[in-house]
């Protein structure tokens, strides 16, 4: 599978989160720019391969 570039992601949550972090299959963590509007959280992934995890959180990840 070829990676897809410039992938937008929008999630509606009941509470506003302050940070977003991308976790890749190899365990790397990359902070993402997070925006909010009307209860929606938006990030944009530079590239997306087979899978990735986006963690929306407050404070630092353990």
Backbone as CSV, one residue per row, in Angstrom:
resi,resn,N_x,N_y,N_z,CA_x,CA_y,CA_z,C_x,C_y,C_z
1,UNK,0.831,-1.176,0.000,0.000,0.000,0.000,0.882,1.247,0.000
2,UNK,0.543,2.201,-0.830,1.279,3.453,-0.859,0.691,4.415,0.172
3,UNK,1.533,5.164,0.868,1.028,6.161,1.821,0.204,7.234,1.103
4,UNK,-0.780,7.744,1.796,-1.619,8.822,1.280,-1.124,10.124,1.916
5,UNK,-1.003,11.173,1.124,-0.498,12.454,1.618,-1.642,13.400,1.974
6,UNK,-1.363,14.261,2.950,-2.245,15.372,3.303,-3.669,14.894,3.652
7,UNK,-3.775,14.134,4.745,-5.044,13.524,5.151,-5.690,14.346,6.267
8,UNK,-6.870,14.924,6.019,-7.560,15.658,7.077,-8.323,14.681,7.986
9,UNK,-8.396,15.006,9.265,-9.138,14.192,10.225,-9.935,15.127,11.124
10,UNK,-11.237,14.886,11.226,-12.120,15.679,12.077,-12.851,14.740,13.016
11,UNK,-12.840,15.086,14.311,-13.488,14.267,15.339,-14.292,15.186,16.243
12,UNK,-15.520,14.774,16.563,-16.342,15.526,17.509,-16.202,14.861,18.882
13,UNK,-15.870,15.654,19.887,-15.725,15.154,21.253,-16.559,16.010,22.204
14,UNK,-16.988,15.438,23.336,-17.800,16.208,24.275,-17.003,17.285,25.011
15,UNK,-15.685,17.102,25.129,-14.828,18.080,25.794,-13.686,18.476,24.868
16,UNK,-13.287,19.729,24.946,-12.202,20.216,24.105,-10.861,19.721,24.631
17,UNK,-10.067,19.150,23.751,-8.710,18.706,24.086,-7.717,19.757,23.622
18,UNK,-6.557,19.788,24.260,-5.571,20.832,23.983,-4.451,20.402,23.046
19,UNK,-4.234,19.102,22.913,-3.107,18.621,22.111,-3.515,17.419,21.264
20,UNK,-2.731,17.190,20.203,-2.893,16.005,19.360,-1.509,15.446,19.070
21,UNK,-1.396,14.120,19.140,-0.125,13.448,18.879,-0.361,12.279,17.944
22,UNK,0.460,12.187,16.918,0.425,11.064,15.989,1.389,10.001,16.493
23,UNK,0.903,8.755,16.609,1.742,7.621,16.991,1.789,6.675,15.799
24,UNK,2.982,6.458,15.276,3.151,5.611,14.092,3.418,4.162,14.510
25,UNK,3.283,3.208,13.584,3.484,1.793,13.925,4.843,1.487,14.565
26,UNK,5.858,2.284,14.261,7.180,2.045,14.865,7.321,2.699,16.240
27,UNK,6.245,3.335,16.742,6.258,3.918,18.079,6.640,5.387,18.147
28,UNK,6.998,5.967,17.012,7.350,7.399,17.022,6.136,8.246,17.358
29,UNK,6.356,9.309,18.099,5.295,10.254,18.450,5.618,11.612,17.844
30,UNK,4.651,12.172,17.154,4.827,13.466,16.510,3.671,14.376,16.901
31,UNK,3.981,15.533,17.486,2.906,16.483,17.803,2.253,16.986,16.517
32,UNK,0.936,17.174,16.567,0.185,17.693,15.430,-0.438,19.029,15.797
33,UNK,-0.642,19.869,14.793,-1.363,21.116,15.017,-2.844,20.786,15.143
34,UNK,-3.460,21.234,16.230,-4.854,20.923,16.520,-5.666,22.208,16.498
35,UNK,-6.787,22.179,15.795,-7.711,23.316,15.795,-9.076,22.843,16.277
36,UNK,-9.877,23.798,16.785,-11.215,23.490,17.295,-12.218,24.430,16.647
37,UNK,-13.405,23.900,16.379,-14.509,24.730,15.895,-15.810,23.954,16.079
38,UNK,-16.769,24.560,16.739,-18.095,23.958,16.920,-18.038,22.540,17.498
39,UNK,-17.170,22.339,18.485,-17.062,21.021,19.107,-16.279,20.005,18.299
40,UNK,-15.741,20.418,17.179,-14.962,19.511,16.324,-13.470,19.787,16.490
41,UNK,-12.710,18.712,16.550,-11.252,18.785,16.624,-10.716,18.407,15.251
42,UNK,-9.802,19.205,14.738,-9.266,18.939,13.392,-7.744,18.878,13.419
43,UNK,-7.230,17.869,12.719,-5.788,17.751,12.491,-5.591,17.368,11.033
44,UNK,-4.391,17.512,10.566,-4.045,17.096,9.201,-2.791,16.239,9.301
45,UNK,-2.869,15.029,8.748,-1.731,14.118,8.751,-0.934,14.332,7.477
46,UNK,0.358,14.545,7.640,1.224,14.768,6.487,1.180,13.564,5.548
47,UNK,1.300,12.363,6.130,1.165,11.121,5.363,0.498,10.072,6.248
48,UNK,-0.225,9.156,5.617,-0.873,8.061,6.336,-0.600,6.779,5.579
49,UNK,0.042,5.832,6.282,0.315,4.530,5.689,-0.839,3.583,5.983
50,UNK,-0.525,2.335,6.299,-1.543,1.336,6.573,-2.394,1.753,7.771
51,UNK,-1.746,2.255,8.817,-2.493,2.769,9.957,-1.626,3.698,10.782
52,UNK,-2.273,4.462,11.629,-1.617,5.324,12.605,-2.641,5.593,13.695
53,UNK,-2.173,6.063,14.829,-3.048,6.409,15.942,-2.889,7.901,16.200
54,UNK,-4.011,8.596,16.299,-3.988,10.010,16.674,-4.603,10.093,18.071
55,UNK,-3.812,10.590,19.017,-4.266,10.729,20.399,-4.582,12.196,20.644
56,UNK,-5.817,12.486,21.021,-6.216,13.832,21.407,-6.184,13.864,22.926
57,UNK,-5.432,14.806,23.499,-5.187,14.750,24.938,-4.925,16.130,25.510
58,UNK,-4.872,16.189,26.851,-4.457,17.362,27.597,-3.161,16.984,28.304
59,UNK,-2.234,17.896,28.423,-0.978,17.572,29.094,-0.104,16.648,28.271
60,UNK,0.905,16.100,28.942,1.860,15.221,28.270,1.356,13.781,28.263
61,UNK,1.737,13.029,27.234,1.438,11.599,27.201,2.429,10.860,28.082
62,UNK,1.996,9.769,28.720,2.936,8.990,29.569,3.994,8.290,28.741
